[in-house]
Amino acid sequence: MGIKGKINQDHMPKNKYELFIVPIGATVTFTTVSGISEEMDSVDLPDRTRASGGESKATDFTASVPMHHLVDQAIMEAWYEEGQSPVSATYKKTGSLIVTSLSGGAVKSYALKGVWVTGRGLPDFAMENEGEMAEVEWSFSVDDVFGF
């Protein structure tokens, strides 16, 4: 038996999302956002079973910004510098990942708490490239993810 007829109509495509980071605003255009996986802390018990540790672990993700979006890049560079010595008290931000269905009638949101920039990856450059858009990949750490 296949999945046809099992999946509800008006699905949420992978290209209808917005990643907002507060207080940097919604102006940054993130063209890709990697998957965000969470894992629960666990405790190994003497009887060789496992129990919940009660807390989820911090996790990581990446997101790309077009290199030619100079304002977006300046915002990201400033945020990246906040986490460098001397570390700013405001280097950790909050945010949300919002995914919308095809019709716009259904929305799934995830709150991101304790988000900060951990790295920056510049693209490979080559003269023989056909001219595809250059993007900067930013790495992030996030303390907690809450779905609602």
Summary of the structure (lengths in Angstrom):
residues: 148
radius of gyration: 18.8
end to end distance: 31.6
largest distance: 60.6
contacts: 342
relative contact order: 0.24
helix: 9%
strand: 43%
